[in-house]
Amino acid sequence: MSLYIFLLLTLLTSIAFQLGRMRALRIAARSGGLRKLHSLPRHYGSYMALRFAVPAFILAGLTALFADNIAMHFVWNSLPEQLRILPEEQAKLLRQVIIHTSVNPSAPGSNASAIVQAGWQLKQLTVFTLRLGWAGSLLIGTLSAGLFLKKIDSTLPARLAMEKFMRGILAACTGIVIFTTFAIIASVAMETFRFFQFVSPVEFFFGHTWSPQTAMHAGQVGASGHFGALPVIGGTLMITLTAMLIAVPTGLLTAIYFSEYASSRRRQVLKPILETLAGIPTVVYGFFAVFAVGPFIGRLGLLLDVETSTESALAAGVVIGIMIIPYISSLSDDAIHAVPKRLREGSRGLGATRSETILHIVLPAAMPGIIGSLLLALSRAAGETMIVVMAAGMAGNFSFNPLKSATTVTVQMVNLVGGAGTFNTPSTLAAFALGLLLFLFTLTVNIIALHIVRRYHARYQEGM
């Protein structure tokens, strides 16, 4: 039903646009042409469509969001008092039962229970609230558009009103993004502060043992295990570094080949093939790591007489590195390809070879785009979870040997909060501390990358 209302409102919005445009054209015909109008006819039509759509869609959206809650409020107040005074958990369960009963209700008889009657009432009130809200949205949208239609004349600044509305939309979107960012940071920081009330920050940042399921010491209250984050941090850095050591040179050299050496036809064929790697699900990469890369590393260790584990950070890092190659090669290729051709020709005209031109002219000019691709690949590698679980395991070992099992921050976050109903124990709150740690790591990397970009940009501008 909501889909039909959406389609109806969309149709009426287009009708409002046409009415506003036709009204402006009639006024222009009577007053001596379009030049007599303050704005173009499409501006009047667009603003009239907005006058209908904005209030209508807002009220329809609020109705769809809160109709169930409004209906439940009235139904709950109509229940017998002994049901309304139940404890919180039992009241929550009762609400769920009423909602389940209201899915396919039948008309209750005179001897029906209060819950069956409540389910029937909930269904009827929900439908009534939705219809009332949708009728109101049609009415308020029509009234708003009708009042504006009467105001349309040759002096009405519809174009300025449209521009003001668009500036408001852009400012609102920017505000939402900024508010969301600060809200995420604040929520994670607050939960991290709660975690540090149970576990010492010194233990978290400098502890060598990560085992949230074992007791720290006998008789301890509040904490449920060892929360030394160094094994998790070390595993994250080791797997991410391994992936970047594989992906950065491979992806960057591939991008240079595509942009500077490959023919246009070969580039059009090979680049899409390489970019298909980015579309492969991570679970497929995980199976590839388990059944191909891991056994290969094990056999290689036997040949070299080196002790290896069935799950290793090296296997996870290699597969993640293969996975993020398209992020570096594709974006770096676009950045290199965008460097003006006159810079290459000027360098070659001064006697530089092609490789010298690439190294000293093209790459510095494309460095901001290249660093952007590296940051994206780094974030993708540091945030990968499935491949690490399948290829490296979940054990937090304080070791920098890539042939042993390891774990990462994201894996432990999923492990800690998986199935948790409440977040009031150290083992669940530790996930927020790990999240804040990962955020600080990425923030530091971004600050360093921004400094490098500015330095190369300044050097490039001086060279120009």
N, C-alpha and C positions, 0 to 999 in steps of 0.2 A: 504493500500500500504506500509506503514511504517513497518508493521509486516512482509511482504514478504522480504523486504530489510534486516531486522534484521535476519530472518531465513537464507537468502542467505549469509550474512556476517558470521554467525555462522558456516554454512556448509563450507565456504571457509577457515575459521580459522582451522577447524578440518583437512581439506585437507592440509593446510600449515604445521600442526603438523606432519602429516604422511610423507610429502615430506622431512621435515628436519630430521626426524628419519630415513627414508630410505636412505637418503644421508649419514648420519653418519654410518649406517650399511655397506654401500658399501665401504666407506673409511676404516672402520675397517677390512673388508674382504681383501682389497688390501694391508693393512699395517701390517697384522699379528695378528689380533684379537682385542677384545674390550679393552684389557689392554693398547693398544697403543693410545687409545683416551684419551684426557684430561678429558672428561666428559662422562656420560652415553648417549646413543642415545636419551632417552626421554628428556634429558636436551636440546639437540640440537633441537628436535621437539618442545618443549615448547617455547624455545626462538624464533624460527621461527614463531610460531603461534602468539606470542606477537608482533613480528615485523610487521605482517599483521594486527592484530586486533586493536592495540592501535591507529595508525593513521586513520584506516578505520572507527572505531566506533566513534572516536572523531569528525571527519568531518561529519559523518552521523548524529550524535547527534546535532551538531551545525546547520546543515541544517534543521533538524526538528524543532529546537527551533526558528530560525530566518528567515525562508523562508517567513512567512507571513509578518513580518515587512519589509523585503527587498522589497517584491512585493508592499506593501502598500506605501513605500517611492516613488517608481517610478510612481505608479498610482496617488498619491497625487500631485506630481510635474507636471503631465500631465493635471490636472484639470484647468478649466478657472480661471483667476486671482481673479475674484470676489468671488469664492468659497474658494480659498486658503487663503484669508485675513480675513476670518470670525473670530469672537472672539473665545477664547479657548473653552468655553463650547459648542458653536454651532459647532465648528470644530470637537470636540470629538463626538458629536451626529451624524454629517455627516459621520464620519469614521464608526460608528456602522451601519448606514444605508447601506453604501457601502459593508461592510462585510456581512450583512444580505442578500443583493442582490446577492452577489457572491456565496451563498450556492447552489442555484439551478438556475444558470443563463441560459438564452437563447440567441442565437445570436442576437445582437441588430440590428434593421433596421437603415436606413439612418435618420429617424426622431426620433430616440430614444433619451431620455434625457441624460445629462452628467453623472448622477448618475448611470443609467442603463449601459451605456458604461463603466463606471469606475468599476462596479461590474464584468462585463464580463472580462475586462482587468486584474482585480485582480485575478480572477480564473485562467486565462491563465498564468499569470506571476508566480503565486504560484506553479502551476504544473511544469512549466519550471524550476523554481529555485530548486524545490525538485529533479527533475530528474537530473539536472546538478550537484547538490551536491552529490547525490547518485552515479552518474557515477564517480565523482571525488574521492569519498571515495573508490570505487572499484579500481580505477587506482592507487591512492597513496598507498593503502595497497598492491597491487600486486607488484608495483615497490620496495617498502621497503622490502618485503619478497624475491623478486627475487635477489636483491642486496646482501641480507644476505646469500641466498642459495649458491651464488658463493664463499662466504668467508669461508664456512664450510670446515675445515680440521682437522687433528688430534691434532693440537695444540691450537685450538680455545677454550678459557675458557668459554664455555656456562653455566656451573654450577655456576661459579662466577657471570656471568652476570644475571642469574636468581635470585640468592640470593640478588644481588644489587637492582634488580627491586622490589623484594618483600619488602626489607627494605624501599625502596622509597614509596611503596604503604602504608605500615604500618605507616611511618612517615607522609604521606599526610593525612591519615585518622585521626591520632592523632591531626594534625594541624587543620583539619576541625572541630573536636569536640571542641578543645580549642577556636578556633576563634568564633565558633557559641555561645559558652558559654559567652565569653566576649561581643559579639555583642548583645546578648539578654540583658545582664546586662546593657550595655551602653545605649541601646535604651530605656529601662524602666527607667533608671536613668535620662536621658535627658528629657523625657516626664514628669517625676515626678518633675523635676526642673521647667518646664513650669507651672505645676499645682501650685507650691508654689509661683509663681509670682501673682497668683490670690487669693490664700487662704493662710493664715498664717500657718506655721508649728505648732505653738502652738494651734491654733484652730483645726487643723487636729488631732494631737496626743492626745490632752487633752479635746477636745470638747465632750459634753454629748449628742448631738443631731445629728442624721444622717437623713437628709431629703433634698436631692439635688434638689427637685422640688419647694421648697419654698424660698422666698427671705430672706436674712439674716437681712437686715434692709432697711428702706425706702431710696431710692435714691442711693443705692449701684450700682456701675458699675463693670461689669466683672464677679461677682460671681452670681450664680443662686440658692443657697440654703445653708442649714446647712451641713457642712462637718466634724463634729466631729466623729472620727473613733472609739471611745471607745465602742459604742454599737456593731459595727461590730466585733471589736477585741474580746469583751466579748462573743458574740454569737459564734464565731469560737472556742474560747478556751473551752467554756462550752460544745458544741456539741462534739468536739474532745475528751475532757477529759471523757465525758460520754461513748463515744464509746470505748475508750481505757480501761476504768474501766471494761467494759464487755468483751472485746476481749482478753486482756492480760492474766488474770488468766484462762479464759476458754481455749484459744488457747494453752497456755503454759502447763497447766495440761493435755490437750488432747495429746500434743506432748510427754510428759513424759510417759503417758500411752501407746501410740503406740510404743514407742521406748524401754521401760523398762519392761512393764508388759504384753502387749498383745502378743499373739502367732503370729508367722509369717503369718499363714493363716488368722487370724482375722485382722491383720494389712493390709494385701493385699486387704481385702474386705471393711473394714471400711474407710480407708484413701481415696480411690477414691470417696466414697460417700460424705465424708465431703468436698472434694475439688470441688465438683460440685457447691457448694455455690458461688465459685469465678466466675463461668461461667454464673450466672443468671444476666440478664440486670438490671441496676440500676433503671430503670423505674418500673420494677416489684417489686423491694424492696420498691419503693415509694408508689405503690398501696397497698402493704402489710402494710406499715406504716399508710396510710390513713384509710384503711378499717378494720384493725385488731388491731394494736398497739395503735393508737390514741384513738379509742373508748374504748379500754380496760383501758387505763390510765384515761379517763374521768369517766368511771363507778367506778374505784377504788377511784378516788377523791370524788365522791358522797358518797361512803360508809364511807370514812374517814372524810367526811365533810371538804374537802380541795378544794379551788377554783382552777379550771383547765381551760385551753384554748383548743379549738378544734385543734389548731396547737401549738405544744409545742416542745421545744428543747429536752426534754426527749425522745419523740417518735422518733425524727430523730436520736438522739444519740444511742438509743437502736438498731434501725434497721441498722445503719452504723456499730455498733459493731458486730452485727451478720454477716454482709457482710464481714468484714475484719478478721474474725476468721480463715478462711483457710490460709490467708497469714502468720499468726503467727504459726499456728499448723503445716503446711506443711514444712515451712523453718526451724522452730525450731526442728521438728522431724528429718529432714535431718542432722542438725548440731549435735544433741545429738547422733544420730545413728552413726555418723562418729568418735565419741570419741573412741580411741583404747580400745579393750576389756581387754588388760593387766592392764589398770588403774583400771577397775572395779574389776578384780580378785585380784589385789594387795590390794585394800582397803578391800575387803571381807576377804582376807587372814589375815589381821591385826585385824580382829574382828568387823569391822563396819557392821552395818545392811544395807539392800538394800536402805532404805530411807536415811540413813546417807551418803552412797556412792553417791547417786544421788545429794543430797544437797551440799556436800562438795567437790566432785571430778568431777562428770559428768557435772553439770551445770556450774561451773567455767571454765572447759575446753571448753565447747561449747558456752561460753558467746559471743564471736565475732559473730557467726552465729545467735544467739538468738537476739542480739541487732540489727543486720541487718534486721531481720524479723520485729522487733518492729518499726524500722525506716520506712520500707516500708509500714507497716500498718498505722503508724502515717501520713505519706504523703498522703496515700489513703483517710484517714478519713478527713484530713484538706482540701483536694481538692475536696471532693464530693459536687456536686451541685444539681442534680435532686432530691435526697431524701430530702435534706433540703428544696427545694422549695415546694415539695408536703406535707411534714410533719411538717415543722417548720415555713413556711411562708417566707415573704420577709420584714417584718417590723423590723426596727432597734431599738429595745427597750433596754435602758440602765438598765438592770436588770439581776441579777444572779439567778433568780428563774427559774429552768428548766421546770416548768409547764406552762410557758408563751411562746409566740411565740418569735422567734429569727431569726437572719440571719447570714450569714457567708461572709467572704471576697470574695470567688469565686462566690457566688450568686450575690453579689452586682456588681462585675466586669462584669458579663454577663448582668445584668440589665442596667448598665451604657452604655455599648458599643453596645447593641443590636440595630441594624438598624441605627447606627450612620454612616453618610457618611464622616464626617470630625471630626478631633480631635483637636478642637481649643477652646473649652469651658471648664469651670471647671468641669461640670458634666461628660464629657467624659474623661478628663485628670485625674480625680480622680481614674479611674480604674487602671492607671499605678501606682499611689501612693499606692493603695491597693496591687497591684501585688508586688511592691518593699517591702512592709511591710511583705507580706507572704514569700517572698524570704529570708528576714532577719530572720524571725522566723525559717524557716526550716534550714537555715545555722547555727543558734545558736544551734538548737537541734542536728545537725550533729556534731558540734564541741564538744559538751558535750558528745555525744555518742562515738566519737573517743577517747576522754580522758578516758572514762570508759573502752573501749576496750583495750587500751594500759595498763591501770592499771591491769586489769585481766590477760592480756597476760604476763606482767612482773611477776605477782604473780605465774602464772602457770609455767613460765620458772624457777623461783626460786625453786618451788616445785619439778621440775624434777631434 
